[in-house]
Amino acid sequence: MRHADNLPVPGVARVGKTNEYLAIAIDIDGTIVKPVSSWRYIHEKLGNWDALACRYQEMFLAGKITYRQFCKLDAAHWKGMPEKKIANLFKNVQYTDNAKECLLKLKKIGFQLIALSTGLQYIPEKLQKEIGFRIVVSNKLLSRNGILTGGVKINISHGEKGKVLRGILKKLDILPEKVICIGDSDGDIPMAEMCGFSIAFNSSSQELNKVVDVVCKDNDFKEVLKAIEKLIAK
């Protein structure tokens, strides 16, 4: 396997073995960390996962509002709160079993780590600090002078992970077939379909399970690591 530090310069053609994987693209909520939604996690920690917040989610899932509308309605709940209060909720968020240790090992092997999430910025920031992800993309609650404005910047919408990942890989000069994808839901299907190898972990989606190469039966990230080690040993 080629080490990430020895990647060719952008724009220069590369010839390599088809099983020479260079990067891992991974979902965050429910995959790397236990909460399946950072949006809901905030509501629950603040004790206001109420009928209204739940209703917004149900409306989105039913197709009655767009993802952008759903995010804006959710973000409006926290208008006027100190952003630090929200950020502090994520300080002790739990990783899925052995996820941190396994991701650090994969990074040491030489994989470039890319995380994509339709959630909010707080867990991605934690991943960059504690694990050293090369790139993270998520949505962002907006603040002014440390106070949440009630606005949100949408960097990645539901169903757009494939599109966003393709743009990232183009900048890194990595072919999609050189990437391993790890996800847990329908929103990860576009990534799984475009990558060279794909894994479902903690999956809540039968559709994703049909698309991927490996479906992990356990909720321990060591199973993901074993699948990747087996793959690159071929």
C-alpha positions as CSV (number, residue, x, y, z in Angstrom):
1,M,0.0,0.0,0.0
2,R,1.3,3.5,-0.9
3,H,1.7,5.7,2.2
4,A,-0.3,8.9,2.2
5,D,2.9,11.0,2.4
6,N,3.9,9.6,-1.0
7,L,0.9,10.6,-3.0
8,P,1.6,11.9,-6.4
9,V,1.2,15.6,-7.1
10,P,-2.3,16.7,-8.3
11,G,-2.8,16.5,-12.1
12,V,-0.2,13.8,-12.6
13,A,-1.5,10.5,-13.9
14,R,-1.0,7.6,-11.5
15,V,-0.7,3.9,-12.3
16,G,-1.3,1.4,-9.5
17,K,-2.8,-1.9,-8.4
18,T,-6.6,-1.9,-8.1
19,N,-6.4,-3.1,-4.5
20,E,-4.1,-0.2,-3.5
21,Y,-6.5,1.7,-1.4
22,L,-5.4,5.2,-0.3
23,A,-8.2,6.7,1.6
24,I,-11.2,6.0,3.9
25,A,-14.4,8.0,3.5
26,I,-16.6,7.5,6.6
27,D,-19.9,8.7,8.0
28,I,-19.7,10.2,11.6
29,D,-23.0,10.0,13.5
30,G,-23.9,6.4,14.4
31,T,-20.6,5.1,12.7
32,I,-17.7,6.8,14.5
33,V,-19.7,8.0,17.5
34,K,-22.7,6.5,19.2
35,P,-25.3,9.3,18.7
36,V,-27.0,8.7,15.4
37,S,-27.8,12.4,14.9
38,S,-26.0,15.4,16.4
39,W,-29.1,17.4,15.8
40,R,-31.2,15.1,18.0
41,Y,-28.3,14.8,20.5
42,I,-28.4,18.5,21.2
43,H,-32.2,18.4,21.7
44,E,-32.0,15.5,24.1
45,K,-29.1,16.9,26.1
46,L,-31.0,20.2,26.5
47,G,-34.1,18.3,27.4
48,N,-36.2,19.6,24.6
49,W,-36.6,16.7,22.2
50,D,-40.2,17.8,22.2
51,A,-43.2,17.1,20.0
52,L,-42.2,20.0,17.8
53,A,-38.6,19.0,17.2
54,C,-39.7,15.4,16.6
55,R,-42.4,16.6,14.2
56,Y,-39.8,18.5,12.1
57,Q,-37.9,15.2,11.7
58,E,-41.1,13.3,10.8
59,M,-42.0,16.0,8.2
60,F,-38.6,15.7,6.6
61,L,-38.7,11.9,6.5
62,A,-42.1,12.0,5.0
63,G,-40.9,14.4,2.3
64,K,-43.1,17.3,3.4
65,I,-40.1,19.6,3.9
66,T,-36.7,19.7,2.4
67,Y,-33.5,18.9,4.3
68,R,-32.5,22.6,4.3
69,Q,-35.9,23.6,5.7
70,F,-35.6,20.9,8.4
71,C,-32.1,22.2,9.4
72,K,-33.3,25.8,9.5
73,L,-36.2,24.9,11.7
74,D,-34.0,22.9,14.0
75,A,-31.3,25.6,14.3
76,A,-33.9,28.2,15.2
77,H,-34.5,26.3,18.5
78,W,-31.1,27.4,19.7
79,K,-31.1,31.0,18.7
80,G,-29.7,33.2,21.4
81,M,-27.8,30.4,23.2
82,P,-24.0,30.7,23.9
83,E,-22.3,28.6,21.3
84,K,-19.9,27.3,24.0
85,K,-22.9,25.8,25.8
86,I,-23.7,23.7,22.7
87,A,-20.1,22.8,22.0
88,N,-19.6,21.6,25.6
89,L,-22.4,19.0,25.1
90,F,-20.1,17.1,22.8
91,K,-16.9,17.1,24.9
92,N,-17.7,13.6,26.3
93,V,-19.6,12.2,23.4
94,Q,-19.0,8.4,23.2
95,Y,-17.1,6.8,20.3
96,T,-18.5,3.5,19.1
97,D,-16.6,0.6,20.6
98,N,-12.9,0.8,19.7
99,A,-13.6,3.3,16.8
100,K,-10.9,5.8,18.0
101,E,-8.2,3.2,18.4
102,C,-9.0,1.5,15.1
103,L,-9.1,4.8,13.1
104,L,-5.7,5.8,14.6
105,K,-4.3,2.5,13.5
106,L,-5.7,3.0,10.0
107,K,-4.2,6.4,9.9
108,K,-0.8,5.0,11.0
109,I,-1.0,2.4,8.2
110,G,-1.1,5.3,5.8
111,F,-4.8,5.9,4.9
112,Q,-6.0,9.4,4.4
113,L,-9.1,9.8,6.6
114,I,-12.1,11.7,5.2
115,A,-15.3,12.2,7.2
116,L,-18.6,13.4,5.8
117,S,-21.6,14.2,7.9
118,T,-25.0,15.9,7.5
119,G,-24.7,16.6,11.2
120,L,-23.1,19.6,12.9
121,Q,-19.5,20.8,13.3
122,Y,-18.8,19.8,16.9
123,I,-18.0,16.1,16.5
124,P,-16.0,16.7,13.3
125,E,-13.9,19.2,15.1
126,K,-13.3,16.6,17.8
127,L,-12.2,14.1,15.2
128,Q,-9.7,16.4,13.7
129,K,-8.2,17.2,17.1
130,E,-8.2,13.6,18.6
131,I,-7.6,11.5,15.5
132,G,-6.2,13.8,12.8
133,F,-8.7,13.5,10.0
134,R,-7.4,14.9,6.7
135,I,-10.7,16.4,5.7
136,V,-14.1,16.7,7.5
137,V,-17.2,18.1,6.0
138,S,-20.3,18.9,8.0
139,N,-23.0,21.5,8.5
140,K,-22.4,24.5,10.8
141,L,-24.5,26.4,13.3
142,L,-23.8,30.1,12.9
143,S,-22.9,32.4,15.7
144,R,-22.1,36.1,16.2
145,N,-19.9,37.2,19.1
146,G,-20.3,33.7,20.6
147,I,-24.1,33.6,20.4
148,L,-26.0,31.4,18.1
149,T,-27.9,33.4,15.5
150,G,-30.5,30.7,14.7
151,G,-28.9,30.2,11.3
152,V,-27.1,27.3,9.8
153,K,-24.7,26.9,6.9
154,I,-25.5,23.8,4.9
155,N,-22.3,22.3,3.5
156,I,-23.7,18.8,2.8
157,S,-27.4,18.0,2.4
158,H,-29.1,14.6,2.7
159,G,-28.2,12.4,-0.3
160,E,-25.3,14.6,-1.4
161,K,-22.4,12.7,0.2
162,G,-21.4,11.1,-3.1
163,K,-21.3,14.4,-4.8
164,V,-19.3,16.1,-2.0
165,L,-16.9,13.1,-1.8
166,R,-16.2,13.2,-5.5
167,G,-15.2,16.8,-5.3
168,I,-12.8,16.1,-2.4
169,L,-11.2,13.2,-4.2
170,K,-10.7,15.3,-7.3
171,K,-8.8,17.8,-5.2
172,L,-6.7,15.1,-3.6
173,D,-6.1,13.4,-6.9
174,I,-7.4,10.1,-5.6
175,L,-9.6,7.9,-7.8
176,P,-12.9,6.7,-6.2
177,E,-11.9,3.1,-6.7
178,K,-9.0,3.7,-4.4
179,V,-11.3,4.6,-1.6
180,I,-12.9,2.5,1.2
181,C,-16.3,3.8,2.3
182,I,-17.9,3.1,5.8
183,G,-21.4,4.1,6.6
184,D,-24.6,3.2,8.5
185,S,-27.6,4.6,6.7
186,D,-29.4,5.4,3.5
187,G,-27.6,8.7,3.3
188,D,-24.3,6.8,2.8
189,I,-25.5,4.8,-0.3
190,P,-24.1,7.4,-2.8
191,M,-20.7,7.0,-1.3
192,A,-20.8,3.2,-1.1
193,E,-21.8,3.0,-4.8
194,M,-18.9,5.1,-6.0
195,C,-16.1,3.8,-3.9
196,G,-13.9,0.8,-4.6
197,F,-14.9,-1.1,-1.5
198,S,-17.7,-0.4,1.0
199,I,-18.6,-1.5,4.5
200,A,-21.8,-1.1,6.5
201,F,-21.3,-0.7,10.2
202,N,-24.1,-0.3,12.8
203,S,-26.3,-0.2,9.8
204,S,-29.9,0.9,10.1
205,S,-30.5,0.5,6.3
206,Q,-31.3,-2.7,4.5
207,E,-30.8,-0.8,1.2
208,L,-27.2,0.1,2.2
209,N,-26.6,-3.5,3.2
210,K,-27.6,-4.6,-0.3
211,V,-25.0,-2.2,-1.9
212,V,-21.9,-2.7,0.3
213,D,-19.2,-5.4,0.0
214,V,-19.2,-6.2,3.8
215,V,-22.0,-5.9,6.4
216,C,-20.6,-5.9,9.9
217,K,-22.6,-8.0,12.3
218,D,-21.1,-6.6,15.5
219,N,-21.2,-3.1,16.8
220,D,-17.4,-3.1,17.6
221,F,-15.3,-1.1,15.2
222,K,-12.7,-3.9,15.4
223,E,-14.8,-5.8,12.8
224,V,-14.3,-2.9,10.4
225,L,-10.6,-2.9,11.0
226,K,-10.4,-6.7,10.4
227,A,-12.3,-6.3,7.1
228,I,-9.9,-3.6,5.9
229,E,-6.8,-5.5,7.0
230,K,-8.1,-8.6,5.1
231,L,-8.7,-6.5,2.1
232,I,-5.3,-4.8,1.9
233,A,-3.5,-8.1,2.6
234,K,-4.7,-9.6,-0.7
